[in-house]
Amino acid sequence: MKTPHISFYDSVEHHSKNADKIIGFYTLFLTLCFFAAVPFAVWFANDTDILGDLWRILTSPSKLVTDYFALGGLGSAFLNTAICGLIANAVIFFSKVRSNATTFAAYMLVIAHGFYGLNFLNMWTPLLGVLIYCLATKNPFSEKVHVALFATALGPFISDFVFRYTLGDSFDPSNPRATILGVILAVLFGIAAGFAVPALIPGTTAMHRGFNLYKAGLAIGIMGIFVYSFMYRSLGIEAPSVVPIVNPEYYAMPYGYRTFMNVFFILLFLISILTGYFLNNRSFRGYKELLKCTGYGTDFLDKYGMPDCLINIGVYGFCILAYLNVIFVLPEIFPFLPTGVGFTGPTVGVVFAALTFSADGQQPRTVAPIALGYVLLLCVVCVICGIGGMDVPWTLSTQGYINGLAFATGLCPFAGKYGWKIGVLAGFLSAIICTSTAGMHGGFVLYNGGFNAGLTALVLLPVLDFYKVEPKYDDDV
């Protein structure tokens, strides 16, 4: 039996003192990086009214996929994300929770959606709802901090209640206004969500048996279906579309803010690797063992220590960045593919979303087969369209498929436990439905990718069980 590597800073006698502190410092570092990037983003994009742009983000309905780079601007999107991150830092700090891999994941999802759909106005009522739930049930809030942060995925419902739902046909996106009834509905919904989400997550996690790391996605996605259906279908109200955004200069850029974002991510991932390296007694010791891990039911933080998790964040992050830069140019290499997108707000956001569980199961070796499943589906579609004389309808850099894959990485335990072929199958199935699931909840749930991954797991697991496909790999205890 192999002895798991634990660095000096995370050894048994130091783990309780330092692991949560490293997470606290690193998440605060990320927040400060967003603040520091704001002036450079303003200069780079030549933003002239950052506060006005930020106001537009705060007062607009934010259904999937609302690109905050287009709606506001590069600088205002970074500022919004920085403030959302700071709020998450404050919630974690004042709750006095001992941060762990799940706390880190909750923070990462907050900053991920700060670039599309979540803002520091629509995130408050779900947070308060979970706090009220804890007070009413006499549960320590420190035990539900991650649930409170996960609940912010319902932010688009809040924005819609406040700024659109009660206005009906009189809604004017160019002249946002809140109504008292809308605010009341938003508060009541936030409180209701605070009681529903903690109850749903354990049950839906049991349904997919831990094979979807984005466990809150299935829970909140199912809740979103019921709320959306009642708000619109049951009451016979026409479902709203995404608010149209007029920003011709932004949409004329073929790769979005490619240069700016590449520099930002390269510096961020490099610092993450170097920080992990130095905290790991100036070594990469233990990371090789981490790469052999299945990712199923394994807390990298507890097993290998936070320094190796920081190294994993950097290495895995560079893999994601390389993948994005390759798929962006595929339409130029293969002209029969349609034009995709570049570093939009949603694209930047899902880079952080894909890193969410890099301290709790995700690593390059087991994520690669999931990505290969998306590539395989594109190849199948190209062949079928070629035979049928049809145009290829999408490419890997189509926004929905970028977002879908980012969350489909949560299916990596399939590759880790069953081998790469089942991992490819999981990615393939996820890719088939990744652009269809948002319609089920009307685009009001930001964790649509986690919902999609959860549905994929619910389909794949019983098939594997029925045909008695046994797991091939287990982790050392």
MARVOSE-356006 format. One record per residue (C-alpha): x, y, z negated; chain; residue in one letter. Coordinates in steps of 0.5 Angstrom, whole numbers. Layout:
<recs>
REC_X_Y_Z_A_A .
...
</recs>
This chain:
<recs>
REC_0_0_0_A_M .
REC_3_7_2_A_K .
REC_3_12_-3_A_T .
REC_0_19_0_A_P .
REC_5_24_0_A_H .
REC_3_30_-5_A_I .
REC_8_36_-5_A_S .
REC_11_40_-11_A_F .
REC_5_45_-10_A_Y .
REC_0_40_-10_A_D .
REC_3_34_-15_A_S .
REC_-2_31_-20_A_V .
REC_0_36_-25_A_E .
REC_0_42_-21_A_H .
REC_-6_41_-16_A_H .
REC_-11_43_-21_A_S .
REC_-7_50_-22_A_K .
REC_-5_51_-14_A_N .
REC_-9_48_-9_A_A .
REC_-15_52_-10_A_D .
REC_-11_58_-11_A_K .
REC_-8_57_-4_A_I .
REC_-15_56_-1_A_I .
REC_-16_63_-4_A_G .
REC_-10_66_-2_A_F .
REC_-11_64_5_A_Y .
REC_-18_65_6_A_T .
REC_-17_72_3_A_L .
REC_-11_73_8_A_F .
REC_-16_71_14_A_L .
REC_-20_76_12_A_T .
REC_-15_81_12_A_L .
REC_-12_79_19_A_C .
REC_-19_81_21_A_F .
REC_-19_88_18_A_F .
REC_-12_89_21_A_A .
REC_-14_87_28_A_A .
REC_-19_92_28_A_V .
REC_-15_98_30_A_P .
REC_-11_94_35_A_F .
REC_-18_92_38_A_A .
REC_-20_99_38_A_V .
REC_-14_101_42_A_W .
REC_-14_95_46_A_F .
REC_-21_95_48_A_A .
REC_-21_103_48_A_N .
REC_-27_103_44_A_D .
REC_-30_110_42_A_T .
REC_-35_109_37_A_D .
REC_-34_103_33_A_I .
REC_-39_105_27_A_L .
REC_-44_106_33_A_G .
REC_-43_99_36_A_D .
REC_-43_96_29_A_L .
REC_-50_99_27_A_W .
REC_-52_96_34_A_R .
REC_-50_89_32_A_I .
REC_-53_90_25_A_L .
REC_-60_92_28_A_T .
REC_-61_87_33_A_S .
REC_-64_80_33_A_P .
REC_-58_75_34_A_S .
REC_-61_69_37_A_K .
REC_-56_64_40_A_L .
REC_-52_66_43_A_V .
REC_-51_74_42_A_T .
REC_-44_76_44_A_D .
REC_-42_81_39_A_Y .
REC_-36_83_44_A_F .
REC_-41_85_49_A_A .
REC_-47_88_44_A_L .
REC_-42_92_40_A_G .
REC_-35_91_42_A_G .
REC_-28_88_40_A_L .
REC_-27_93_34_A_G .
REC_-34_93_32_A_S .
REC_-34_85_32_A_A .
REC_-28_84_28_A_F .
REC_-30_89_23_A_L .
REC_-36_85_22_A_N .
REC_-33_79_21_A_T .
REC_-28_82_16_A_A .
REC_-34_84_12_A_I .
REC_-37_78_12_A_C .
REC_-31_74_10_A_G .
REC_-30_79_5_A_L .
REC_-37_78_2_A_I .
REC_-35_70_2_A_A .
REC_-29_72_-1_A_N .
REC_-33_75_-7_A_A .
REC_-38_70_-7_A_V .
REC_-33_65_-8_A_I .
REC_-29_69_-13_A_F .
REC_-34_71_-18_A_F .
REC_-38_64_-18_A_S .
REC_-31_62_-21_A_K .
REC_-32_56_-17_A_V .
REC_-25_51_-16_A_R .
REC_-24_52_-9_A_S .
REC_-24_45_-5_A_N .
REC_-24_43_2_A_A .
REC_-32_44_3_A_T .
REC_-31_51_0_A_T .
REC_-26_52_5_A_F .
REC_-30_50_11_A_A .
REC_-36_54_8_A_A .
REC_-32_60_9_A_Y .
REC_-29_58_16_A_M .
REC_-36_58_18_A_L .
REC_-38_65_16_A_V .
REC_-32_68_19_A_I .
REC_-34_64_26_A_A .
REC_-41_66_26_A_H .
REC_-39_73_25_A_G .
REC_-37_74_32_A_F .
REC_-44_72_34_A_Y .
REC_-50_72_31_A_G .
REC_-48_73_23_A_L .
REC_-47_80_20_A_N .
REC_-47_83_13_A_F .
REC_-54_85_14_A_L .
REC_-57_78_15_A_N .
REC_-53_74_11_A_M .
REC_-55_77_4_A_W .
REC_-62_74_3_A_T .
REC_-60_66_4_A_P .
REC_-54_67_-1_A_L .
REC_-59_70_-6_A_L .
REC_-64_65_-4_A_G .
REC_-59_59_-7_A_V .
REC_-57_64_-13_A_L .
REC_-65_64_-15_A_I .
REC_-65_57_-14_A_Y .
REC_-59_56_-18_A_C .
REC_-62_60_-24_A_L .
REC_-69_57_-23_A_A .
REC_-66_50_-24_A_T .
REC_-61_52_-29_A_K .
REC_-56_49_-24_A_N .
REC_-49_53_-24_A_P .
REC_-48_57_-18_A_F .
REC_-41_55_-18_A_S .
REC_-43_48_-16_A_E .
REC_-48_51_-10_A_K .
REC_-43_56_-7_A_V .
REC_-42_52_-1_A_H .
REC_-49_51_0_A_V .
REC_-50_58_-1_A_A .
REC_-45_60_5_A_L .
REC_-48_54_9_A_F .
REC_-55_57_9_A_A .
REC_-53_64_12_A_T .
REC_-53_60_19_A_A .
REC_-61_62_18_A_L .
REC_-59_69_19_A_G .
REC_-62_70_26_A_P .
REC_-69_69_23_A_F .
REC_-67_74_18_A_I .
REC_-66_79_23_A_S .
REC_-72_77_27_A_D .
REC_-76_78_21_A_F .
REC_-74_85_20_A_V .
REC_-73_88_27_A_F .
REC_-77_84_31_A_R .
REC_-82_79_29_A_Y .
REC_-88_84_26_A_T .
REC_-87_89_32_A_L .
REC_-90_84_37_A_G .
REC_-90_88_44_A_D .
REC_-88_95_41_A_S .
REC_-81_92_40_A_F .
REC_-76_96_43_A_D .
REC_-68_94_43_A_P .
REC_-66_101_45_A_S .
REC_-69_104_39_A_N .
REC_-69_99_33_A_P .
REC_-73_100_27_A_R .
REC_-75_95_21_A_A .
REC_-82_94_18_A_T .
REC_-84_94_10_A_I .
REC_-87_87_12_A_L .
REC_-81_85_16_A_G .
REC_-77_86_10_A_V .
REC_-82_82_5_A_I .
REC_-82_76_10_A_L .
REC_-74_76_10_A_A .
REC_-74_76_3_A_V .
REC_-79_71_2_A_L .
REC_-76_66_7_A_F .
REC_-69_67_4_A_G .
REC_-72_65_-2_A_I .
REC_-75_59_1_A_A .
REC_-69_57_5_A_A .
REC_-65_57_-2_A_G .
REC_-69_52_-5_A_F .
REC_-70_48_2_A_A .
REC_-63_47_4_A_V .
REC_-60_44_-2_A_P .
REC_-65_39_-2_A_A .
REC_-64_37_5_A_L .
REC_-57_37_6_A_I .
REC_-56_30_1_A_P .
REC_-61_27_5_A_G .
REC_-59_28_12_A_T .
REC_-52_27_10_A_T .
REC_-54_20_8_A_A .
REC_-58_19_15_A_M .
REC_-51_20_19_A_H .
REC_-47_17_13_A_R .
REC_-42_22_14_A_G .
REC_-40_21_21_A_F .
REC_-42_28_23_A_N .
REC_-37_33_19_A_L .
REC_-42_39_20_A_Y .
REC_-47_36_15_A_K .
REC_-51_42_14_A_A .
REC_-52_43_21_A_G .
REC_-57_37_22_A_L .
REC_-60_39_15_A_A .
REC_-61_47_17_A_I .
REC_-63_45_24_A_G .
REC_-69_41_22_A_I .
REC_-71_46_18_A_M .
REC_-70_51_23_A_G .
REC_-75_47_28_A_I .
REC_-81_47_23_A_F .
REC_-80_54_21_A_V .
REC_-79_56_29_A_Y .
REC_-85_52_31_A_S .
REC_-90_55_25_A_F .
REC_-87_62_27_A_M .
REC_-89_62_34_A_Y .
REC_-92_55_37_A_R .
REC_-97_54_31_A_S .
REC_-99_62_31_A_L .
REC_-99_62_39_A_G .
REC_-94_68_39_A_I .
REC_-90_68_45_A_E .
REC_-83_66_43_A_A .
REC_-77_72_44_A_P .
REC_-72_71_49_A_S .
REC_-65_74_47_A_V .
REC_-64_81_47_A_V .
REC_-61_83_54_A_P .
REC_-54_87_54_A_I .
REC_-52_92_59_A_V .
REC_-44_92_59_A_N .
REC_-42_91_66_A_P .
REC_-35_93_64_A_E .
REC_-34_87_59_A_Y .
REC_-38_82_64_A_Y .
REC_-33_84_69_A_A .
REC_-27_81_66_A_M .
REC_-26_74_68_A_P .
REC_-23_72_62_A_Y .
REC_-25_76_56_A_G .
REC_-20_79_52_A_Y .
REC_-15_74_54_A_R .
REC_-9_77_52_A_T .
REC_-11_80_46_A_F .
REC_-14_74_43_A_M .
REC_-8_69_45_A_N .
REC_-3_74_41_A_V .
REC_-8_74_35_A_F .
REC_-9_66_35_A_F .
REC_-1_65_36_A_I .
REC_1_69_31_A_L .
REC_-5_66_26_A_L .
REC_-3_59_27_A_F .
REC_4_60_27_A_L .
REC_4_64_20_A_I .
REC_-1_58_18_A_S .
REC_5_53_20_A_I .
REC_10_57_17_A_L .
REC_7_58_10_A_T .
REC_5_50_10_A_G .
REC_12_49_12_A_Y .
REC_15_53_6_A_F .
REC_10_51_1_A_L .
REC_12_44_3_A_N .
REC_19_45_0_A_N .
REC_21_47_7_A_R .
REC_19_40_11_A_S .
REC_13_37_15_A_F .
REC_13_31_10_A_R .
REC_6_28_10_A_G .
REC_4_31_16_A_Y .
REC_5_24_20_A_K .
REC_1_20_15_A_E .
REC_-5_26_16_A_L .
REC_-5_24_23_A_L .
REC_-6_17_22_A_K .
REC_-12_18_18_A_C .
REC_-19_16_20_A_T .
REC_-22_23_18_A_G .
REC_-28_19_15_A_Y .
REC_-29_20_8_A_G .
REC_-22_23_7_A_T .
REC_-21_29_4_A_D .
REC_-14_32_7_A_F .
REC_-13_37_1_A_L .
REC_-14_31_-4_A_D .
REC_-10_26_-1_A_K .
REC_-4_30_2_A_Y .
REC_-4_37_-1_A_G .
REC_-6_44_2_A_M .
REC_1_45_5_A_P .
REC_0_40_10_A_D .
REC_-7_42_11_A_C .
REC_-4_49_13_A_L .
REC_0_45_18_A_I .
REC_-6_42_21_A_N .
REC_-9_48_21_A_I .
REC_-4_51_26_A_G .
REC_-2_45_30_A_V .
REC_-10_43_31_A_Y .
REC_-11_51_32_A_G .
REC_-5_51_38_A_F .
REC_-9_45_41_A_C .
REC_-15_48_41_A_I .
REC_-12_55_44_A_L .
REC_-9_51_49_A_A .
REC_-15_47_51_A_Y .
REC_-19_54_52_A_L .
REC_-13_57_57_A_N .
REC_-13_51_61_A_V .
REC_-21_50_62_A_I .
REC_-21_58_63_A_F .
REC_-17_57_70_A_V .
REC_-21_50_72_A_L .
REC_-26_54_77_A_P .
REC_-20_57_80_A_E .
REC_-16_50_81_A_I .
REC_-23_47_83_A_F .
REC_-27_52_87_A_P .
REC_-33_47_87_A_F .
REC_-34_48_80_A_L .
REC_-38_55_78_A_P .
REC_-35_60_74_A_T .
REC_-35_60_66_A_G .
REC_-33_65_61_A_V .
REC_-27_67_57_A_G .
REC_-25_69_50_A_F .
REC_-32_72_49_A_T .
REC_-35_73_42_A_G .
REC_-38_66_41_A_P .
REC_-31_63_44_A_T .
REC_-27_66_39_A_V .
REC_-32_64_34_A_G .
REC_-32_57_35_A_V .
REC_-25_57_35_A_V .
REC_-25_58_27_A_F .
REC_-31_53_27_A_A .
REC_-27_48_30_A_A .
REC_-22_49_25_A_L .
REC_-28_48_19_A_T .
REC_-26_41_17_A_F .
REC_-18_41_18_A_S .
REC_-18_40_11_A_A .
REC_-23_35_11_A_D .
REC_-22_30_16_A_G .
REC_-21_34_23_A_Q .
REC_-14_33_26_A_Q .
REC_-12_33_33_A_P .
REC_-11_25_34_A_R .
REC_-18_24_33_A_T .
REC_-21_30_36_A_V .
REC_-18_29_43_A_A .
REC_-23_23_45_A_P .
REC_-29_27_43_A_I .
REC_-26_33_48_A_A .
REC_-25_27_53_A_L .
REC_-32_25_53_A_G .
REC_-34_32_55_A_Y .
REC_-29_32_61_A_V .
REC_-32_25_63_A_L .
REC_-39_28_63_A_L .
REC_-36_33_68_A_L .
REC_-33_28_72_A_C .
REC_-39_24_72_A_V .
REC_-44_30_74_A_V .
REC_-39_32_79_A_C .
REC_-39_25_83_A_V .
REC_-47_25_82_A_I .
REC_-47_32_85_A_C .
REC_-42_31_91_A_G .
REC_-46_25_93_A_I .
REC_-53_28_92_A_G .
REC_-50_34_96_A_G .
REC_-52_39_90_A_M .
REC_-48_44_87_A_D .
REC_-44_43_80_A_V .
REC_-49_46_75_A_P .
REC_-43_47_70_A_W .
REC_-36_47_68_A_T .
REC_-32_46_61_A_L .
REC_-32_53_60_A_S .
REC_-39_55_61_A_T .
REC_-41_58_54_A_Q .
REC_-46_52_52_A_G .
REC_-40_47_53_A_Y .
REC_-35_51_49_A_I .
REC_-39_52_43_A_N .
REC_-42_44_44_A_G .
REC_-35_41_44_A_L .
REC_-33_46_38_A_A .
REC_-38_43_33_A_F .
REC_-38_36_37_A_A .
REC_-31_35_34_A_T .
REC_-34_34_27_A_G .
REC_-36_27_30_A_L .
REC_-28_25_30_A_C .
REC_-29_20_25_A_P .
REC_-32_15_30_A_F .
REC_-26_16_34_A_A .
REC_-22_15_27_A_G .
REC_-26_9_25_A_K .
REC_-28_5_31_A_Y .
REC_-22_7_36_A_G .
REC_-21_12_42_A_W .
REC_-27_9_46_A_K .
REC_-32_10_41_A_I .
REC_-30_17_40_A_G .
REC_-30_18_48_A_V .
REC_-37_16_48_A_L .
REC_-39_20_42_A_A .
REC_-37_26_46_A_G .
REC_-40_24_52_A_F .
REC_-47_23_48_A_L .
REC_-46_30_45_A_S .
REC_-44_33_51_A_A .
REC_-51_31_55_A_I .
REC_-55_34_50_A_I .
REC_-51_40_47_A_C .
REC_-55_45_52_A_T .
REC_-61_43_50_A_S .
REC_-62_43_42_A_T .
REC_-62_50_41_A_A .
REC_-69_50_45_A_G .
REC_-72_46_39_A_M .
REC_-71_51_34_A_H .
REC_-71_57_39_A_G .
REC_-64_59_38_A_G .
REC_-65_61_31_A_F .
REC_-60_57_27_A_V .
REC_-53_58_28_A_L .
REC_-51_51_27_A_Y .
REC_-54_49_33_A_N .
REC_-47_45_35_A_G .
REC_-47_41_28_A_G .
REC_-55_40_29_A_F .
REC_-53_37_36_A_N .
REC_-47_33_33_A_A .
REC_-52_30_28_A_G .
REC_-57_28_33_A_L .
REC_-51_24_37_A_T .
REC_-49_21_30_A_A .
REC_-56_18_29_A_L .
REC_-57_15_36_A_V .
REC_-50_12_36_A_L .
REC_-50_9_29_A_L .
REC_-56_4_30_A_P .
REC_-53_2_37_A_V .
REC_-46_0_34_A_L .
REC_-50_-3_28_A_D .
REC_-54_-7_33_A_F .
REC_-49_-10_37_A_Y .
REC_-45_-11_31_A_K .
REC_-39_-6_33_A_V .
REC_-34_-7_27_A_E .
REC_-30_-1_25_A_P .
REC_-22_-2_27_A_K .
REC_-19_2_22_A_Y .
REC_-19_4_15_A_D .
REC_-15_9_11_A_D .
REC_-10_7_5_A_D .
REC_-13_8_-1_A_V .
</recs>
